[in-house]
Amino acid sequence: MLGHQQLGSGKTRVIVLNDWLCDTSSWDAAQAYLDRGTFTWALTDLRGYGRSKAIAGQYTVQEAAADVLALADSLSWKRFAIVGHSMSTLVALHLAQEQPSRIDRAALLAPVPITSLGVDDATLAFLQGMGGGSDAQRLDGLRATWGDRLSEQWIQFKAQRWRAVANPEASAAYAKMFARDGLPHPDARVACPVLAITGEKDAPPLRQAGATDFLAPICEQLLVTPLLDCGHYPMQEAPPLLVATLERFLVR
């Protein structure tokens, strides 16, 4: 069973998944703003991360989706909303495609392309090396990827959290999921309402225009909301704004 932290007691049930660099402790700064009367939140760590760090696996979209359904069953949640962040937006979309009777709404934070980033072998090896590598490799990779928009202390903080909460084997394996594999069925339709929240300081393909291009062909009810002065981590860079935007969608 995936490890999780449950917050609130509301009728609207929400499972929140983590990204590649951290478990759901990335939501720590946002927890103070979560509405716990309207919602019940399950901040859930995928295999190899945080509360699920000791759980080994294949680290695929299908496995993660099955794990989420098993958690929902254990909580007796027949229908729920799903929130994915970065790599786990693929898990959220796969669930919305394959389990329309279970997924009420899907929110995608900094979504990655549904067919993957489509990287070449050298870039995939670079990402896998970051995931399973030393602190120095991770810092060098993050500096090269993010540049200097935010501080050096931010980059070091993210690298330290990655080391603390993630199994390196899992991090290396998940890189293939978002960098090469993508959705198992990228043409399958998503009928439920979908919100994509993009950071307009993120990598160009992940901004509003890019996310609209790859999500609109499969999402029948799509809303793309850009956060203009935000990068890839809205729950840390703009927590109250992110929570307000998310909660309005979940109860709309």
N, C-alpha and C positions, 0 to 999 in steps of 0.2 A: 504494500500500500504506500502510495506517495505520501511523504511527510508534508504537513500543512499547518498553518496557523489560522484558526477560525476567529473572526471578529464580527460582532453585531448579532442581531436576532431578527432582522427584518424579513419580509416575505419575498423580496427579490433576492435571489441567490446567485452568487457570482464566484466563479473559479478564476483565479488570476495566476498566470504562469510566468516563469522567469526567462531571462535572456541568456546569451552565451557567456557573458563576463561575470555574472553574479547570480545568486539565488534570489528569492523574493525579499531579502533584506534590503534590496534596492528601493523598496517601498517604505522604508522606515521613516523617511522625512515626510511622506505623504499620509502616514497613518492618522495623524492628528486631525486631518480634514475629512476622513471617511465618515459618511453618514451610517451610523450603526443601528439606527432605528428603522430606516427604510430597507436597508440591505443586510444580508448575511454574506460576508466575504470569506473565501477560503484561499489564502495566499499559499500557493502550492509549488513545491520544488520538484522539477523533473529529476529523473534518475541521474545520479552522479553529482547532484547539487544540494547544498544545505541540508535540510532534514532528510533528504533522500540520497545523501552522498554515498552511503554504503550499498546502495542498490545498484548492482551491475546490470548490464543489458546490451542491446544492439544499438541503442541511441538513434532510433529512426522516428519518423513522423507517425507511422502506424503504431509503433509500440507506445509512444507517448500518448496518443489518442486513446488507446485501449486502457492505459493507466488512469487517465482522467475519468473515463467512464466507470472504471472500477471504484475510484474514489467517490464519484457522485452516487453510485449505488450504495456504498457504505454509509453515506450521509442521508440516504433515502431521498435524494433529489432527483425527481423524475424529469424536470425541466430546469434549466439554469442558463445563465449568460456566461460566456467565456471571454476572457481577456488575455490576449497574447502580446508578447513584447519581442520585437526583432525576430530571432529564429523561431520562437514559439507562436508567431502569427501563422506559420504554416500548420501547426497543430490545431489552432483555433479554426482555421479555414477548412481543414480536412474533417474535423468534427461537424462543422456546419454543412459540409457537402454530404457526408455519409450518415449523419444522425439528425435529420431535420426535426424529428419528433422530440428530441432531447434538448436541442440548442435553441434558446429563445432569441438571443441576440449575440453578435460577435463584435468585439472591439479589438482593433489591431493598432498597437502602438509602435511607431517606426517600422512599418511592415517591410519585409524583404520580398523581392519578386517571386511570384508563385512558381516560376520555372527554375528558380535558384538564381544566384548571381552569375552563373555561367562562366566561372573562372577557368583559366587554363591550368595545366598540371603544375606549373611552377608556383602559381598563386595558391592553389589548393595546398600544396606542400608547405608553403609559407604559413598559411593559416593553421594547418594541423601542427606545424612546428611551434607556433605561438601557443596553441591550446595545450600541448603536452610539454612545453619547453621550460626553460629556466626563467627566473624573474627578469634577468637581463634581456632575454629574447622577447618576453612579453612587453617590457617597457619600450624596447626599440620598435616593436611592431605597432604599439599604440601611438607612439610619437609620430611614426611615419604615416599612420592612418589619419590621425586627428589633427595634426598640426598644432598650432599654438593659440587657437581661439580661446580655450580655457587654460588654466594654469598648469604648471608642472606638478604642483601638489595634487591637482585633480587626477592627472594621469597616474601618479604614484598611488593615490588612494584606490583607484579602480584596479590597478594591478595587484595591490595587496589584498583587496577583497576577493578577487578572482582566485588567488592562491589559497586564501583561507577557506573558501566555501565550496570549491569545485575539485572533483577528481580529475587530474590531468588527462587520464585515459578517456574519460567522458568528453571533456572539452575538445580534445583532438578529434574524436569520432563525430561529434555534433557538427564540426566544421563542414563535413561532406553534405550534411542534410541541407544547410542553407546555401552553401557555395556551389554545389554540383547537382544535388538530387531534386530539390523542390517538392512540390505537391505530387503525390502518386497519380492523381487524376486532375491535371491542371485545367481541363476543359469542363469539368463537372460544375453545374450551376450551384449557386448559394442563394436560397430563397429568403432566409431570414434577414432582418435589417443588419447592416454592417457599417460600423464607424471606423474609419482610418484616421488616426491622429499622426500627422507628420511634423517633423522639425525642419524648418526651412534653413537651418544651419547644418543639417545633416549632409551626408554625401549626396550629390545631385540626383542620382537615380532613385533615391528614397524620399525625395521631397514630394510636394503635393502633385505636381504634374506627372512625375514618374509613377507614383502610387495609383493615381487615377487611370493611367494608361494600362497598367497590368491588372487592376482589380475590376474595372468597369465591365470588361467582357464577361465576367462570370458572376458578378454580384448584382442581383436584381434590385436591391434596395441599398444603394451605396451613398454614404455621406463621407466626404473627405474634408477634414478640418485641419488647417495648417496652424502651427504655433510659430510665429514669425522669428522670434529671437531664441530659438531652442534647437538643440542638436538631437542626439540619438537617445537621450535619457530624460524624457519629460518629467518622470516622477521624482527626479533628483534636481533637474534644472529649473522646473517651474511647477512644484508640487500642488499648490492650491488651484492653479489654473487647470492643470491636468485633471485633478479630481472633479472639479466643477463641470468640465466638458464631458467627462466620462459619465458622471452620474445623471446629467441631464439626458444623455442619450439612452441610458439604461431604463429610465422611467418614462420616456417619451411615448 
